[in-house]
């Protein structure tokens, strides 16, 4: 359906705080049944657009709205604001990914007339979206509005807060071998978790000297810290912006505790516990797919056993059983070679002292959200887009996005939607992982009322405990998602990326013993050359406003 609007006055539009058509009296014609969306998400292998996938085809059938999806990456977004955004009614952007938001902040996007303020239309056109926010938890209610109380975008809304789905695992069969050999436990007794950095070092050293052929047994990401700071959490410090002592915004890499972390990693590197070339690990075991350095192998002709390199590495919780199941296929060969079968154990971050409390872990933050651009000229089109998104927050729309199509990807069992084997035990060639099956037949990376609990249908008790217990420490030192003003956004854009790059380079060079500055000189350079204090002030001011929302 095309809608024609006559004589839209810019002054009236500005008065209600939204963008609109050009000033003067002119005809504007818009198709209310077509939406053009840019989204920074890849499509599952073998496809080029969400429009080819069953759930999105069903969505079009149900809503009568044809959506043209254009896929890219987060790095595309900053450049698109110079003009390419005008090709899209909706842009999916992010304030968490550096350079993937609106230049100067989302409030500036509204004041520039590039992004619609959706506030005046929400109650009428997106009531189910508002209902989802109201029924969600406190941080969702905060981050879905700007500091001034505007609804500038539409976010994916989880109804329950999910625990940390990412953390470290260790080889439990190797833990047992170490603990029995050292008399920590009796033969056949329950394995105990390594708790302190000293415990970790003792275990890793034993593995290197006795179990993995002398290879470096600890996986370290190429930046010198892992994705969520597991290894530095025990020093009560992050590598970037964080809440020092849970209340003050600071830059972790400038704190003396960060030097303590660097000294520990430098020591472990010198002892061969960290791979000599760890700075090339920009994929490795942090990918969602099993990686060979973390898995044993066998020569099927000679039964020659080659141990994995890594005894401790980070992992997404739903993949623990994937690794174990793959290696369980070789159980007869493990028995034939006198080895215990490959087994993994989720472990909490190491501490300096066993009684220390941890305050840093993976924490789900608001990330991608949808904004309506000024390619849309009429309020009617804004309402039409919001009504389409609102469907994704209704019971029916949420069921479709989370579970797919009844009779195909899910069935009701005792009144609850349960995935069929098309999702839980996919038999395609090659078979799809759970996340790939979800991405192909349901929805993973999009904007809808999100039910993360669906994942629990494919995890075992150990995996569930990893997220809900083992990795689930306090997270009060993690800085939440904040909204920057126009000026703050400019400061962030000018300094944050270069500061992060400099910090990462120093971190790596310090660990491998090739740093050309002392730690104090490094901190001074972050302040003088990379404007660290200016960046901290920006986020401190934004955090203060966040607390008042």
PEURBEL-V247470 format. One record per residue. N is the residue number from 1. RES is the residue in one small letter. SS is DSSP state (A for helix, B for strand, O for the rest). PHI is phi in radians with two decimals (* if undefined). Layout:
n=N res=RES ss=SS phi=PHI
n=N res=RES ss=SS phi=PHI
This chain:
n=1 res=x ss=O phi=*
n=2 res=x ss=B phi=-1.75
n=3 res=x ss=B phi=-2.09
n=4 res=x ss=B phi=-1.92
n=5 res=x ss=B phi=-2.05
n=6 res=x ss=O phi=-1.91
n=7 res=x ss=O phi=0.96
n=8 res=x ss=O phi=-1.56
n=9 res=x ss=O phi=-1.67
n=10 res=x ss=A phi=-1.07
n=11 res=x ss=A phi=-1.05
n=12 res=x ss=A phi=-1.19
n=13 res=x ss=A phi=-1.19
n=14 res=x ss=A phi=-1.08
n=15 res=x ss=A phi=-1.05
n=16 res=x ss=O phi=-1.70
n=17 res=x ss=O phi=1.42
n=18 res=x ss=O phi=-2.31
n=19 res=x ss=O phi=-1.42
n=20 res=x ss=O phi=-2.81
n=21 res=x ss=O phi=-1.35
n=22 res=x ss=O phi=-1.12
n=23 res=x ss=O phi=-1.09
n=24 res=x ss=O phi=1.75
n=25 res=x ss=O phi=-1.81
n=26 res=x ss=O phi=-2.65
n=27 res=x ss=O phi=-1.45
n=28 res=x ss=B phi=-2.22
n=29 res=x ss=B phi=-2.05
n=30 res=x ss=B phi=-2.32
n=31 res=x ss=B phi=-1.50
n=32 res=x ss=O phi=-1.41
n=33 res=x ss=O phi=-1.84
n=34 res=x ss=B phi=-2.33
n=35 res=x ss=B phi=-2.25
n=36 res=x ss=B phi=-1.82
n=37 res=x ss=B phi=-2.15
n=38 res=x ss=B phi=-1.70
n=39 res=x ss=B phi=-2.42
n=40 res=x ss=O phi=-1.52
n=41 res=x ss=O phi=-2.22
n=42 res=x ss=O phi=-1.34
n=43 res=x ss=O phi=-1.72
n=44 res=x ss=O phi=-0.99
n=45 res=x ss=O phi=-0.88
n=46 res=x ss=O phi=1.67
n=47 res=x ss=O phi=-2.28
n=48 res=x ss=O phi=-2.06
n=49 res=x ss=O phi=-2.68
n=50 res=x ss=A phi=-1.00
n=51 res=x ss=A phi=-1.11
n=52 res=x ss=A phi=-1.56
n=53 res=x ss=O phi=-1.67
n=54 res=x ss=A phi=-0.98
n=55 res=x ss=A phi=-1.13
n=56 res=x ss=A phi=-1.28
n=57 res=x ss=A phi=-1.18
n=58 res=x ss=A phi=-1.16
n=59 res=x ss=A phi=-1.07
n=60 res=x ss=A phi=-1.11
n=61 res=x ss=A phi=-1.10
n=62 res=x ss=A phi=-1.27
n=63 res=x ss=A phi=-1.64
n=64 res=x ss=O phi=1.28
n=65 res=x ss=O phi=-1.90
n=66 res=x ss=B phi=-1.58
n=67 res=x ss=B phi=-1.93
n=68 res=x ss=B phi=-1.74
n=69 res=x ss=B phi=-1.67
n=70 res=x ss=B phi=-2.02
n=71 res=x ss=B phi=-1.77
n=72 res=x ss=O phi=-2.61
n=73 res=x ss=O phi=-2.31
n=74 res=x ss=A phi=-1.02
n=75 res=x ss=A phi=-1.14
n=76 res=x ss=A phi=-1.28
n=77 res=x ss=A phi=-1.18
n=78 res=x ss=A phi=-1.00
n=79 res=x ss=A phi=-1.20
n=80 res=x ss=A phi=-1.14
n=81 res=x ss=O phi=-1.20
n=82 res=x ss=O phi=-1.38
n=83 res=x ss=O phi=2.88
n=84 res=x ss=A phi=-1.12
n=85 res=x ss=A phi=-1.03
n=86 res=x ss=A phi=-1.15
n=87 res=x ss=A phi=-1.45
n=88 res=x ss=O phi=-2.25
n=89 res=x ss=O phi=-1.26
n=90 res=x ss=B phi=-2.27
n=91 res=x ss=B phi=-2.02
n=92 res=x ss=B phi=-1.70
n=93 res=x ss=B phi=-2.22
n=94 res=x ss=B phi=-2.62
n=95 res=x ss=O phi=-1.62
n=96 res=x ss=O phi=-1.53
n=97 res=x ss=O phi=-1.30
n=98 res=x ss=O phi=-1.07
n=99 res=x ss=O phi=1.43
n=100 res=x ss=O phi=-1.85
n=101 res=x ss=O phi=-1.76
n=102 res=x ss=O phi=-1.49
n=103 res=x ss=O phi=-1.02
n=104 res=x ss=O phi=1.56
n=105 res=x ss=O phi=1.78
n=106 res=x ss=A phi=-1.14
n=107 res=x ss=A phi=-1.10
n=108 res=x ss=A phi=-1.18
n=109 res=x ss=A phi=-1.03
n=110 res=x ss=A phi=-1.24
n=111 res=x ss=A phi=-1.17
n=112 res=x ss=O phi=-1.30
n=113 res=x ss=O phi=1.36
n=114 res=x ss=O phi=-1.65
n=115 res=x ss=B phi=-2.13
n=116 res=x ss=O phi=-1.28
n=117 res=x ss=O phi=-1.38
n=118 res=x ss=O phi=-1.55
n=119 res=x ss=A phi=-0.91
n=120 res=x ss=A phi=-1.15
n=121 res=x ss=A phi=-1.90
n=122 res=x ss=A phi=-1.10
n=123 res=x ss=A phi=-1.05
n=124 res=x ss=A phi=-1.43
n=125 res=x ss=A phi=-1.79
n=126 res=x ss=O phi=-2.40
n=127 res=x ss=A phi=-1.15
n=128 res=x ss=A phi=-1.28
n=129 res=x ss=A phi=-1.12
n=130 res=x ss=A phi=-1.10
n=131 res=x ss=A phi=-1.12
n=132 res=x ss=A phi=-1.11
n=133 res=x ss=A phi=-1.08
n=134 res=x ss=A phi=-1.07
n=135 res=x ss=A phi=-1.53
n=136 res=x ss=O phi=-1.58
n=137 res=x ss=O phi=-1.66
n=138 res=x ss=A phi=-1.03
n=139 res=x ss=A phi=-1.16
n=140 res=x ss=A phi=-1.12
n=141 res=x ss=A phi=-1.10
n=142 res=x ss=A phi=-1.40
n=143 res=x ss=A phi=-1.36
n=144 res=x ss=O phi=-1.42
n=145 res=x ss=O phi=-2.11
n=146 res=x ss=O phi=-1.42
n=147 res=x ss=O phi=-1.05
n=148 res=x ss=O phi=-1.52
n=149 res=x ss=O phi=1.58
n=150 res=x ss=O phi=-1.47
n=151 res=x ss=O phi=-1.66
n=152 res=x ss=O phi=-1.69
n=153 res=x ss=O phi=-2.68
n=154 res=x ss=B phi=-2.04
n=155 res=x ss=B phi=-1.85
n=156 res=x ss=O phi=-1.22
n=157 res=x ss=B phi=-2.11
n=158 res=x ss=B phi=-1.38
n=159 res=x ss=O phi=-1.47
n=160 res=x ss=O phi=-2.22
n=161 res=x ss=O phi=-1.30
n=162 res=x ss=O phi=-1.59
n=163 res=x ss=O phi=-1.27
n=164 res=x ss=O phi=-1.20
n=165 res=x ss=O phi=-1.62
n=166 res=x ss=B phi=-2.45
n=167 res=x ss=B phi=-3.03
n=168 res=x ss=B phi=-1.63
n=169 res=x ss=B phi=-2.16
n=170 res=x ss=B phi=-2.22
n=171 res=x ss=B phi=-1.25
n=172 res=x ss=A phi=-1.20
n=173 res=x ss=A phi=-1.12
n=174 res=x ss=A phi=-1.35
n=175 res=x ss=A phi=-1.03
n=176 res=x ss=A phi=-1.09
n=177 res=x ss=A phi=-1.04
n=178 res=x ss=A phi=-1.15
n=179 res=x ss=A phi=-1.20
n=180 res=x ss=A phi=-1.22
n=181 res=x ss=A phi=-1.15
n=182 res=x ss=O phi=-1.60
n=183 res=x ss=O phi=1.32
n=184 res=x ss=O phi=-1.24
n=185 res=x ss=O phi=-2.30
n=186 res=x ss=O phi=-1.39
n=187 res=x ss=O phi=-1.00
n=188 res=x ss=O phi=1.49
n=189 res=x ss=O phi=-1.35
n=190 res=x ss=O phi=-1.17
n=191 res=x ss=O phi=-1.17
n=192 res=x ss=O phi=-1.90
n=193 res=x ss=O phi=-1.35
n=194 res=x ss=O phi=-1.14
n=195 res=x ss=O phi=-1.96
n=196 res=x ss=B phi=-1.76
n=197 res=x ss=A phi=-1.05
n=198 res=x ss=A phi=-1.12
n=199 res=x ss=A phi=-1.05
n=200 res=x ss=A phi=-1.04
n=201 res=x ss=A phi=-1.11
n=202 res=x ss=A phi=-1.09
n=203 res=x ss=A phi=-1.14
n=204 res=x ss=A phi=-1.08
n=205 res=x ss=A phi=-1.12
n=206 res=x ss=A phi=-1.08
n=207 res=x ss=A phi=-1.07
n=208 res=x ss=A phi=-1.09
n=209 res=x ss=A phi=-1.47
n=210 res=x ss=A phi=-2.30
n=211 res=x ss=O phi=-2.15
n=212 res=x ss=O phi=-2.01
n=213 res=x ss=O phi=1.31
n=214 res=x ss=O phi=1.44
n=215 res=x ss=O phi=-1.51
n=216 res=x ss=O phi=-1.15
n=217 res=x ss=O phi=-1.61
n=218 res=x ss=B phi=-1.86
n=219 res=x ss=O phi=-1.43
n=220 res=x ss=O phi=-2.19
n=221 res=x ss=O phi=-1.19
n=222 res=x ss=O phi=-1.15
n=223 res=x ss=O phi=-1.50
n=224 res=x ss=O phi=1.58
n=225 res=x ss=O phi=-2.35
n=226 res=x ss=O phi=-1.48
n=227 res=x ss=O phi=-1.01
n=228 res=x ss=O phi=-2.12
n=229 res=x ss=O phi=1.39
n=230 res=x ss=A phi=-1.01
n=231 res=x ss=A phi=-1.29
n=232 res=x ss=A phi=-1.67
n=233 res=x ss=A phi=-1.03
n=234 res=x ss=O phi=-1.17
n=235 res=x ss=O phi=-1.64
n=236 res=x ss=O phi=1.05
n=237 res=x ss=O phi=-2.55
n=238 res=x ss=O phi=-1.71
n=239 res=x ss=O phi=-1.59
n=240 res=x ss=O phi=-2.17
n=241 res=x ss=B phi=-1.17
n=242 res=x ss=B phi=-2.77
n=243 res=x ss=B phi=-1.76
n=244 res=x ss=B phi=-1.13
n=245 res=x ss=O phi=1.01
n=246 res=x ss=O phi=1.43
n=247 res=x ss=O phi=-2.51
n=248 res=x ss=B phi=-2.17
n=249 res=x ss=B phi=-1.18
n=250 res=x ss=B phi=-2.56
n=251 res=x ss=B phi=-1.82
n=252 res=x ss=A phi=-0.97
n=253 res=x ss=A phi=-1.12
n=254 res=x ss=A phi=-1.64
n=255 res=x ss=O phi=-1.52
n=256 res=x ss=A phi=-1.06
n=257 res=x ss=A phi=-1.13
n=258 res=x ss=A phi=-1.22
n=259 res=x ss=A phi=-1.11
n=260 res=x ss=A phi=-1.06
n=261 res=x ss=A phi=-1.09
n=262 res=x ss=A phi=-1.06
n=263 res=x ss=A phi=-1.09
n=264 res=x ss=A phi=-1.14
n=265 res=x ss=A phi=-1.16
n=266 res=x ss=A phi=-1.10
n=267 res=x ss=A phi=-1.11
n=268 res=x ss=A phi=-1.14
n=269 res=x ss=A phi=-1.13
n=270 res=x ss=A phi=-1.10
n=271 res=x ss=O phi=-1.51
n=272 res=x ss=O phi=1.35
n=273 res=x ss=O phi=-1.50
n=274 res=x ss=B phi=-2.05
n=275 res=x ss=O phi=-0.94
n=276 res=x ss=O phi=-1.02
n=277 res=x ss=O phi=-1.96
n=278 res=x ss=A phi=-1.02
n=279 res=x ss=A phi=-1.21
n=280 res=x ss=A phi=-1.72
n=281 res=x ss=O phi=-1.41
n=282 res=x ss=O phi=-1.63
n=283 res=x ss=O phi=-2.32
n=284 res=x ss=A phi=0.76
n=285 res=x ss=A phi=-1.28
n=286 res=x ss=A phi=-1.38
n=287 res=x ss=O phi=-1.14
n=288 res=x ss=O phi=-1.40
n=289 res=x ss=O phi=-1.72
n=290 res=x ss=O phi=-0.97
n=291 res=x ss=O phi=-2.11
n=292 res=x ss=A phi=-1.06
n=293 res=x ss=A phi=-1.10
n=294 res=x ss=A phi=-1.74
n=295 res=x ss=O phi=-2.26
n=296 res=x ss=O phi=-1.20
n=297 res=x ss=B phi=-2.50
n=298 res=x ss=B phi=-2.31
n=299 res=x ss=O phi=-1.44
n=300 res=x ss=O phi=-1.25
n=301 res=x ss=O phi=-1.57
n=302 res=x ss=O phi=-1.77
n=303 res=x ss=O phi=1.13
n=304 res=x ss=O phi=-1.08
n=305 res=x ss=B phi=-1.71
n=306 res=x ss=B phi=-2.10
n=307 res=x ss=O phi=-1.22
n=308 res=x ss=O phi=-1.10
n=309 res=x ss=O phi=-1.38
n=310 res=x ss=O phi=-1.57
n=311 res=x ss=O phi=-1.80
n=312 res=x ss=B phi=-2.53
n=313 res=x ss=B phi=-2.79
n=314 res=x ss=B phi=-1.43
n=315 res=x ss=B phi=-2.76
n=316 res=x ss=B phi=-1.38
n=317 res=x ss=A phi=-1.07
n=318 res=x ss=A phi=-1.28
n=319 res=x ss=A phi=-1.78
n=320 res=x ss=A phi=-1.03
n=321 res=x ss=A phi=-1.23
n=322 res=x ss=A phi=-1.09
n=323 res=x ss=A phi=-1.07
n=324 res=x ss=A phi=-1.12
n=325 res=x ss=A phi=-1.13
n=326 res=x ss=A phi=-1.09
n=327 res=x ss=A phi=-1.31
n=328 res=x ss=A phi=-1.11
n=329 res=x ss=O phi=-1.08
n=330 res=x ss=O phi=-1.77
n=331 res=x ss=A phi=-0.91
n=332 res=x ss=A phi=-1.08
n=333 res=x ss=A phi=-1.29
n=334 res=x ss=A phi=-1.03
n=335 res=x ss=A phi=-1.11
n=336 res=x ss=A phi=-1.14
n=337 res=x ss=O phi=-1.71
n=338 res=x ss=O phi=1.29
n=339 res=x ss=O phi=-1.86
n=340 res=x ss=O phi=-1.23
n=341 res=x ss=O phi=-1.17
n=342 res=x ss=O phi=-0.84
n=343 res=x ss=O phi=-2.59
n=344 res=x ss=B phi=-2.01
n=345 res=x ss=B phi=-2.46
n=346 res=x ss=B phi=-1.16
n=347 res=x ss=B phi=-2.30
n=348 res=x ss=O phi=-1.37
n=349 res=x ss=O phi=-1.09
n=350 res=x ss=O phi=-1.20
n=351 res=x ss=B phi=-2.07
n=352 res=x ss=O phi=-1.28
n=353 res=x ss=O phi=-2.19
n=354 res=x ss=O phi=-1.03
n=355 res=x ss=O phi=-1.53
n=356 res=x ss=O phi=-1.11
n=357 res=x ss=O phi=-1.78
n=358 res=x ss=O phi=-1.68
n=359 res=x ss=O phi=-2.35
n=360 res=x ss=O phi=-2.27
n=361 res=x ss=O phi=-2.74
n=362 res=x ss=O phi=-1.08
n=363 res=x ss=O phi=-2.32
n=364 res=x ss=O phi=-1.18
n=365 res=x ss=O phi=-2.06
n=366 res=x ss=O phi=-1.08
n=367 res=x ss=O phi=-2.26
n=368 res=x ss=B phi=-1.34
n=369 res=x ss=B phi=-2.60
n=370 res=x ss=B phi=-1.73
n=371 res=x ss=B phi=-2.07
n=372 res=x ss=B phi=-1.74
n=373 res=x ss=B phi=-1.60
n=374 res=x ss=O phi=-1.36
n=375 res=x ss=O phi=-1.10
n=376 res=x ss=O phi=-1.39
n=377 res=x ss=O phi=-1.82
n=378 res=x ss=O phi=-2.14
n=379 res=x ss=A phi=-1.12
n=380 res=x ss=A phi=-1.07
n=381 res=x ss=A phi=-1.20
n=382 res=x ss=A phi=-0.99
n=383 res=x ss=A phi=-1.08
n=384 res=x ss=A phi=-1.10
n=385 res=x ss=A phi=-1.16
n=386 res=x ss=A phi=-1.10
n=387 res=x ss=A phi=-1.12
n=388 res=x ss=A phi=-1.15
n=389 res=x ss=A phi=-1.09
n=390 res=x ss=A phi=-1.01
n=391 res=x ss=A phi=-1.01
n=392 res=x ss=O phi=-1.27
n=393 res=x ss=O phi=-1.95
n=394 res=x ss=O phi=-1.37
n=395 res=x ss=A phi=-1.05
n=396 res=x ss=A phi=-1.19
n=397 res=x ss=A phi=-1.17
n=398 res=x ss=A phi=-1.11
n=399 res=x ss=A phi=-1.05
n=400 res=x ss=A phi=-1.07
n=401 res=x ss=A phi=-1.24
n=402 res=x ss=A phi=-1.42
n=403 res=x ss=A phi=-2.15
n=404 res=x ss=O phi=1.49
n=405 res=x ss=O phi=-1.91
n=406 res=x ss=B phi=-1.03
n=407 res=x ss=O phi=1.54
n=408 res=x ss=O phi=-2.00
n=409 res=x ss=O phi=-1.85
n=410 res=x ss=B phi=-2.64
n=411 res=x ss=B phi=-2.33
n=412 res=x ss=B phi=-1.47
n=413 res=x ss=B phi=-2.23
n=414 res=x ss=O phi=0.93
n=415 res=x ss=O phi=1.43
n=416 res=x ss=B phi=-1.98
n=417 res=x ss=B phi=-1.21
n=418 res=x ss=B phi=-2.20
n=419 res=x ss=B phi=-1.10
n=420 res=x ss=O phi=-1.45
n=421 res=x ss=A phi=-1.17
n=422 res=x ss=A phi=-1.03
n=423 res=x ss=A phi=-1.78
n=424 res=x ss=A phi=-1.47
n=425 res=x ss=O phi=-2.54
n=426 res=x ss=O phi=-1.03
n=427 res=x ss=O phi=-1.99
n=428 res=x ss=O phi=-1.18
n=429 res=x ss=O phi=-2.08
n=430 res=x ss=O phi=-1.32
n=431 res=x ss=O phi=-1.14
n=432 res=x ss=O phi=-1.50
n=433 res=x ss=O phi=-1.16
n=434 res=x ss=A phi=-1.01
n=435 res=x ss=A phi=-1.16
n=436 res=x ss=A phi=-1.20
n=437 res=x ss=A phi=-1.13
n=438 res=x ss=A phi=-1.07
n=439 res=x ss=A phi=-1.11
n=440 res=x ss=A phi=-1.51
n=441 res=x ss=A phi=-1.92
n=442 res=x ss=O phi=-2.24
n=443 res=x ss=O phi=-2.49
n=444 res=x ss=O phi=-2.15
n=445 res=x ss=O phi=-1.87
n=446 res=x ss=O phi=-2.84
n=447 res=x ss=O phi=-1.85
n=448 res=x ss=O phi=-2.90
n=449 res=x ss=B phi=-1.33
n=450 res=x ss=B phi=-1.62
n=451 res=x ss=O phi=-1.97
n=452 res=x ss=A phi=-1.16
n=453 res=x ss=A phi=-1.05
n=454 res=x ss=A phi=-1.02
n=455 res=x ss=A phi=-1.09
n=456 res=x ss=A phi=-1.16
n=457 res=x ss=A phi=-1.24
n=458 res=x ss=A phi=-2.09
n=459 res=x ss=O phi=-1.89
n=460 res=x ss=O phi=-1.64
n=461 res=x ss=A phi=-1.07
n=462 res=x ss=A phi=-1.14
n=463 res=x ss=A phi=-1.14
n=464 res=x ss=A phi=-1.08
n=465 res=x ss=A phi=-1.18
n=466 res=x ss=A phi=-1.02
n=467 res=x ss=A phi=-1.32
n=468 res=x ss=A phi=-1.52
n=469 res=x ss=A phi=-2.26
n=470 res=x ss=A phi=-1.07
n=471 res=x ss=O phi=-1.58
n=472 res=x ss=O phi=-1.58
n=473 res=x ss=O phi=-1.45
n=474 res=x ss=O phi=-1.07
n=475 res=x ss=O phi=-2.20
n=476 res=x ss=O phi=-1.24
n=477 res=x ss=O phi=-1.64
n=478 res=x ss=O phi=-1.56
n=479 res=x ss=O phi=-1.26
n=480 res=x ss=O phi=-1.29
n=481 res=x ss=O phi=-1.24
n=482 res=x ss=O phi=-2.06
n=483 res=x ss=O phi=-1.88
n=484 res=x ss=O phi=-1.66
n=485 res=x ss=O phi=-1.29
n=486 res=x ss=A phi=-1.01
n=487 res=x ss=A phi=-1.18
n=488 res=x ss=A phi=-1.11
n=489 res=x ss=A phi=-1.07
n=490 res=x ss=A phi=-1.14
n=491 res=x ss=A phi=-1.08
n=492 res=x ss=A phi=-1.04
n=493 res=x ss=A phi=-1.12
n=494 res=x ss=A phi=-1.22
n=495 res=x ss=A phi=-2.03
n=496 res=x ss=A phi=-1.14
n=497 res=x ss=A phi=-1.13
n=498 res=x ss=A phi=-1.19
n=499 res=x ss=A phi=-1.12
n=500 res=x ss=A phi=-1.08
n=501 res=x ss=A phi=-1.09
n=502 res=x ss=A phi=-1.11
n=503 res=x ss=A phi=-1.05
n=504 res=x ss=A phi=-1.12
n=505 res=x ss=A phi=-1.11
n=506 res=x ss=A phi=-1.13
n=507 res=x ss=A phi=-0.98
n=508 res=x ss=A phi=-1.11
n=509 res=x ss=A phi=-1.11
n=510 res=x ss=A phi=-1.16
n=511 res=x ss=A phi=-1.11
n=512 res=x ss=O phi=-1.56
n=513 res=x ss=O phi=1.38
n=514 res=x ss=O phi=-2.09
n=515 res=x ss=O phi=-1.24
n=516 res=x ss=O phi=-1.72
n=517 res=x ss=O phi=-2.15
n=518 res=x ss=O phi=-1.30
n=519 res=x ss=A phi=-1.09
n=520 res=x ss=A phi=-1.10
n=521 res=x ss=A phi=-1.16
n=522 res=x ss=A phi=-1.03
n=523 res=x ss=A phi=-1.09
n=524 res=x ss=A phi=-1.08
n=525 res=x ss=A phi=-1.20
n=526 res=x ss=A phi=-1.04
n=527 res=x ss=A phi=-1.33
n=528 res=x ss=A phi=-1.42
n=529 res=x ss=O phi=-1.69
n=530 res=x ss=O phi=-1.92
n=531 res=x ss=O phi=0.99
n=532 res=x ss=A phi=-1.05
n=533 res=x ss=A phi=-1.13
n=534 res=x ss=A phi=-1.11
n=535 res=x ss=A phi=-1.17
n=536 res=x ss=A phi=-1.08
n=537 res=x ss=A phi=-1.07
n=538 res=x ss=A phi=-0.98
n=539 res=x ss=A phi=-1.33
n=540 res=x ss=A phi=-1.15
n=541 res=x ss=A phi=-1.13
n=542 res=x ss=A phi=-1.15
n=543 res=x ss=A phi=-1.17
n=544 res=x ss=A phi=-1.08
n=545 res=x ss=A phi=-1.20
n=546 res=x ss=A phi=-0.99
n=547 res=x ss=A phi=-1.14
n=548 res=x ss=A phi=-1.58
n=549 res=x ss=O phi=-1.08
